[in-house]
Amino acid sequence: MKRKIILSLTIAIICSIGTKAANIVRLTTAENNTTQFDDITSAINAAKASSGSTLTLLSNCGNNELVIDFENKDLEKSIDLNGHKLTVKNIKVSGNGSSLTINSSTNGGELLGHYSGGNVINIAENSTLTIESGAISTALAWECITNHGTLNFLGGKILNTEDFGICIHNYSKTNITKGVTADGTYTLYNNEGIITINGGTFNGFVHNEGVINVNGGYYSTDPSEDVTITDGYKMSKITDATNPMNGYYALEKQNAVA
């Protein structure tokens, strides 16, 4: 009888250990203290408690109804996709000095949004989003990023496969550097703000009702009529079959006038 009881307890303990949920996200505070969580919601709530914290994915996580909102607080947050996929309805960077940085320290990280008719990330006034690497994508949202604050697109990719989808809808200030890619019906849709482009590849239309300053980049369609081009340059189509950007439009230096 004792052997049966001991055996039953042993099996129960093993089963309990075996069914314990795996940790899917790690929270690192500004003081470099770390805590691991087995659900993304608990990790997000913990991250709201202090500025300078980073959420690092340890596996694919999230769901189609997950809304991440860091609220109206003067907080700096980071999300490291770490080569994994974070599925959300959308993310809100809510203003009053709030800032969010998204990167992927390992290749392949993706933020996938499911807000049908909405956006993947909404940047409120007086808030900042910085994208350093990884992919922001959607097949449902009209806009990947809606910007009413400041957007720094420094690396990675934005992909919107929704019909007539927009990658970046800008109402305020957007800075774009080399090494980025935007794919969508509209890669840039500028309502009344200022966009500065220093590089990148844009597969889609550029629409402008504000100011777009172009200092570099490759464009699948000619954006000349909608942008301000750096003095001394013009937009020309690349017609060199040996050039990997053949068929794209890019800046070409104009001949000096004697």
C-alpha positions, -999 to +999 in steps of 0.1 A: +000+000+000+028+024+009+045+017-024+013+025-043+009+058-024+045+068-030+042+059-067+010+079-070+025+109-054+056+106-077+034+104-108+014+134-096+045+155-091+059+146-125+026+154-142+025+187-124+060+196-135+053+185-170+022+206-174+037+238-161+035+266-187+068+275-204+080+311-200+074+331-232+087+365-223+115+381-202+112+415-185+145+434-179+143+465-158+165+496-162+184+482-131+191+450-151+168+429-129+151+401-149+118+382-145+103+356-168+066+352-175+045+325-189+019+350-203+024+382-222-003+402-204+014+398-170+047+408-185+031+440-200+015+449-168+048+445-150+066+466-176+042+495-170+056+499-134+089+514-144+106+533-172+135+518-192+123+482-191+126+458-220+103+429-229+122+401-248+102+374-265+114+338-257+089+322-281+060+332-304+032+347-283+002+370-282-032+367-299-055+385-324-073+405-296-042+416-276-040+454-272-008+468-257-012+503-243+015+518-221-010+545-212-004+583-207+029+580-187+063+595-192+079+560-198+105+545-221+099+509-231+115+485-255+102+453-272+129+429-284+112+404-308+143+382-305+135+363-337+100+355-327+064+366-337+043+388-314+007+387-325-015+417-314-047+435-323-027+467-320-002+487-299-008+522-286+020+546-277-002+569-258+016+603-253+028+625-225+064+617-233+059+580-237+083+562-261+086+527-274+115+510-293+110+479-313+139+457-325+148+421-330+182+411-317+179+378-336+169+377-373+133+369-382+114+389-355+079+400-365+051+421-350+018+409-367-013+431-363-049+420-367-069+453-362-092+451-392-098+485-406-075+501-379-037+502-374-010+480-360+007+508-340-009+542-331+015+569-320-002+596-301+009+633-298+040+639-276+051+603-280+078+585-300+082+552-317+116+539-329+119+509-351+155+495-352+149+461-368+124+433-372+092+434-393+059+452-387+032+435-408-005+431-414-030+417-439-061+433-422-053+467-409-056+497-432-024+512-417+007+496-402+016+528-384-005+559-377+018+587-365+006+618-346+039+621-327+074+611-338+084+581-358+120+571-363+122+543-389+159+533-386+159+496-397+137+466-405+106+463-427+070+474-428+046+452-448+009+458-455-008+434-478-043+447-472-060+460-503-050+497-506-031+493-473-008+520-460+026+514-444+031+548-427+003+573-423+020+605-411+003+635-395+034+648-376+071+639-379+087+609-395+125+602-400+136+574-423+172+562-427+190+537-449+185+500-448+147+500-443+120+486-465+083+495-469+059+473-490+023+483-495-002+500-519+009+532-502+043+530-486+040+566-473+008+586-469+016+621-456-014+641-445+000+673-430+033+665-414+070+663-423+088+632-436+125+631-440+139+603-461+176+596-461+174+561-476+154+529-478+134+509-504+098+518-510+076+494-529+044+513-535+030+548-540+040+579-521+012+603-514+019+638-499-003+666-486+025+680-464+063+680-468+084+651-478+122+658-480+140+632-501+178+628-496+180+592-507+162+559-512+148+537-540+112+539-552+092+515-573+071+544-586+084+579-594+076+602-564+090+634-580+057+653-581+050+646-544+083+653-528+111+679-523+143+666-537+178+675-524+193+705-543+215+695-572+197+661-577+169+648-598+148+616-596+158+591-624+149+555-632+177+530-630+182+512-663+211+489-656+203+452-658+234+445-636+221+467-608+200+449-583+178+480-580+172+481-618+138+495-626+136+516-594+137+554-592+166+570-573+184+603-570+209+612-596+232+642-595+224+669-620+251+682-643+264+716-632+252+745-653+281+765-668 
